[in-house]
Amino acid sequence: MDLGPRASRRALAPLGREASDDEDARERHATVVWCLLTEPGDSVARRVIAACGAADGLEAVLAGDPVPALTPRELADGRRRWLPRLSSEAVGDAVRTAAARSVQLVTRGDPDWPDPIDDLGDHAPLCLWVRGDATALRRLTPSVAIVGARAATGYGDHVAMELASELAARGVAVVSGGAYGIDGAAHRAALAAGGLTVALLAGGADRAYPAGHTQLIDDIARRGGVVMSEVPCGSAPTKWRFLQRNRLIAALAGATVVVEAGWRSGSLNTAGHAAALSRPLGAVPGPITSAASAGALRLIREYGAECITGADDVCEMLGLSAHANGAASADGYTDDTTRVQDALSSRVWRGVDEIARRAGMAPDAVEPCLGMLALAGEAEAGASGWRRPPGGR
């Protein structure tokens, strides 16, 4: 594996980002190679890179030279895991696929690297593959992870959407895993509210999993959000990668809220990572007769999770005022949303431009408010525009 500056620049050329110097090119190239050699959370590889750098550490491992951070046994075990995966062709395929899907490589030295993820220590990711607005990773304070059951009930979907919608409207980024159920509800509501949402995938960022969420994942990337993975493009999601993905969700967010979860739900794994990182943890109570709420109730009863009954409770966990980023009105809407609601008619359909004129707002500021009102059942869209539902307030 040639890690010379010229070879490294050539290998990374499809990504379209010019390295700042020869050493930067070598480090970025070596980081991609390491990403192909390892599985998520490989602490031994992380220690090699911390001690020697990605390029020098890789060259030492390939040559079988001693590595200061490892015992001979650890190095030998690591080489047995890593070397069978060594392939210049695989590196090239991952880079070309990333370029074709507009996926960026973000490494620890880049300004877009999210510092909270480094709280994972030796289990932090080696790099991130990002689709969408990578600069949004600098704006993840405040943020909350909203997670829960894939087989969510109507109650769980409703609560997840309410929480995500209100928090996104208050400027809180919503982090989740892009899955069916609670994850999808949270992402959709955050988008509808015009907020920032981040989807962390267990497979490559180039393709959605589940496939049924392809449109949702594309919408997140297209509308200013972030679709992100620590595994290279072309990687398939596996059970291990799902479990390891959960640690990134917990680390990236300032707090984690489990909306609905069965007794052995994977969401409890995310909650465990949040607790291990000393991140605030909350859970939404549900009916004691519902198997879908058994895990959430267990977190409250046995693990001291905060009982979450609304967005204000989440803001309190995050150390924010109840109405962060814009005071909420008495009915729970932000001032702008109230203005948009006032501009609607229950009899006449109105277009976005007309609603904006009546509200005294810009059209692009009106659309997120209409989304929030639609989620709350206070507005409906039709071929001729928007109106209040007949009989609504």
C-alpha positions, 0 to 999 in steps of 0.5 A: 500500500503506497502512502506516499504524498503523490499516491495519496493525492491520487487516491483521494482525488475523487472526493474533490478536497485538496489536501493542505499539504503532503502530510495531510494527504498521507494522513487522510489516505491512511485514515480511509485505509484504516476505516476499511481495515477495522470494524467500528469501535476498534480501540486497538486501532485507535490507540495505534493512530493516537500514538503514531498517526494514521499514516506512520501507524499503518506503515508500522503495522503493515511492516510488522514493526513494534508499535509503542501503544501495543503489546506484541500480543495486541499487535499480532491479534490486530494484524490477524484482524486487519490484514485480510481486509487490506485492498487498494481496490476496496479503498478506491471503490469506497472513495469513488462511491462517496464521490458519486453520492456527494459523501464527504470525508470528515476527519478529526483534524477538520473544522467540521469534526463534532468534538462531543464524539471524542468523549468516546475515547479509544472507541471514538470513530476514526473518521466520519462519512457525511452526506448533506451539510457537514458544517451543521455538525458545528451547530449541534449544541443544543441537541437531543437524541430521540430514539425508540421502537421500530414497531412503534404504536400510534401513541409512540409516533405521536409523542416522538413527532410532538417532541421533535417538532417542538424542540426543532422549532426551539433550535434543538438539533434532533439526532436519531438512527434513520430507522422505522418507527420512532426514529423516522417520526422524529426525523420527519417532524424535525424537517417539517418544523424547519429544524436540524436533524442528523441521521446516523446509519449503521451501513454506508452513508451512500445508501439508506437502510431501511430501503423504505426510508430512501426518500426520508434520508435523501430529504435530510441530506437535501434540506440542510441536515446530516446523514452520517456513518463511520463505515465507508460507502458500500458497507452493509449494516450488520447487527454489530454495526447497529450496536456500535452506531448507537454509541455515536447517537448517544455521544453526539447528542447532549441528551437522549430520550427513549420514547417507546421501547420493548423490554429488550429493545436496541434503544436501551443500548443507546440509553446505556451508552448515554448513561456511560457518557454521563449524558442526561437520559430521559424516557417517556412513560406509556401504558403499563399494559403496553409491551412497547413501553416496558423498556421505557418504564424500566429506564425510569424505574430501575435506571433513574431516567427522567420522566419526559412529558413534553419538550419543556422536560427535555429543555430542562435536561439540556439546561435550557429555558423552557422556551429556548430560541424564541418564546412560546405562546400559551398554546405551545406555538412559537410567535411566528407559528401563531402569526402563520396560524392567524393568516390562515382561513377556514374557508379559503385556500391560500398559497404560501406567498399570500400567507406570508404577505398576511403574516408579514413574514418571508415565504421561506420562514412560513413553510416550517411553521405550516409544517408544525401546524399540519403536524398538530392538525391545525392546518391542512394542505391542498391543491390550492394551498393551505387552510385551517381544517373546517371546525378548527380553532 
